[in-house]
Amino acid sequence: MANITLSLDDAVIRVARKVAIDNCTTLTAMIRAYINSLASRYQDNVAASIVRVEESFLKHSAPRAKRTRGRDDLYDR
């Protein structure tokens, strides 16, 4: 697991530590949970977007006609 360094206001850190204590956890655990949640939501949004694009493609695509000539036939004109 990688370590990161954050710079925050001292007052914000004091309040956040009190919140962590009230929730029987640590500030590090709260930050880790938040970032994990953020990353998970991002991945879910990306996956949902891909599904929507694929569905849209299938919905709006016209069927292709069967090829009657090959590539070489096109150049024999």
GINORLIN-V584775 format. One record per backbone hydrogen bond with DSSP energy under -0.5 kcal/mol. NH is the residue of the N-H (numbers start at 0). CO is the residue of the C=O. E is the energy in kcal/mol with one decimal. If there is no record, write none. Layout:
nh->NH co->CO e->E
nh->NH co->CO e->E
//
This chain:
nh->7 co->5 e->-0.6
nh->12 co->8 e->-2.2
nh->13 co->9 e->-2.5
nh->14 co->10 e->-2.2
nh->15 co->11 e->-2.7
nh->16 co->12 e->-2.6
nh->17 co->13 e->-1.9
nh->18 co->14 e->-2.3
nh->19 co->15 e->-2.4
nh->20 co->16 e->-2.6
nh->21 co->17 e->-2.6
nh->22 co->18 e->-1.3
nh->23 co->20 e->-1.8
nh->24 co->19 e->-2.6
nh->29 co->25 e->-2.2
nh->30 co->26 e->-2.5
nh->31 co->27 e->-2.7
nh->32 co->28 e->-2.5
nh->33 co->29 e->-2.3
nh->34 co->30 e->-2.6
nh->35 co->31 e->-2.5
nh->36 co->32 e->-2.3
nh->37 co->33 e->-2.6
nh->38 co->34 e->-2.6
nh->39 co->35 e->-2.3
nh->40 co->36 e->-2.5
nh->41 co->37 e->-2.1
nh->42 co->38 e->-2.4
nh->43 co->39 e->-2.5
nh->44 co->40 e->-2.5
nh->45 co->41 e->-2.4
nh->46 co->42 e->-2.6
nh->47 co->43 e->-2.6
nh->48 co->44 e->-2.3
nh->49 co->45 e->-2.2
nh->50 co->46 e->-2.1
nh->51 co->47 e->-2.4
nh->52 co->48 e->-2.3
nh->53 co->49 e->-2.5
nh->54 co->50 e->-2.7
nh->55 co->51 e->-2.5
nh->56 co->52 e->-2.5
nh->57 co->53 e->-2.3
nh->58 co->54 e->-2.4
nh->59 co->55 e->-2.5
nh->60 co->56 e->-1.1
nh->73 co->69 e->-1.1
nh->73 co->70 e->-0.6
nh->74 co->70 e->-0.8
nh->74 co->71 e->-0.8
nh->75 co->72 e->-0.8
nh->76 co->73 e->-0.5
//
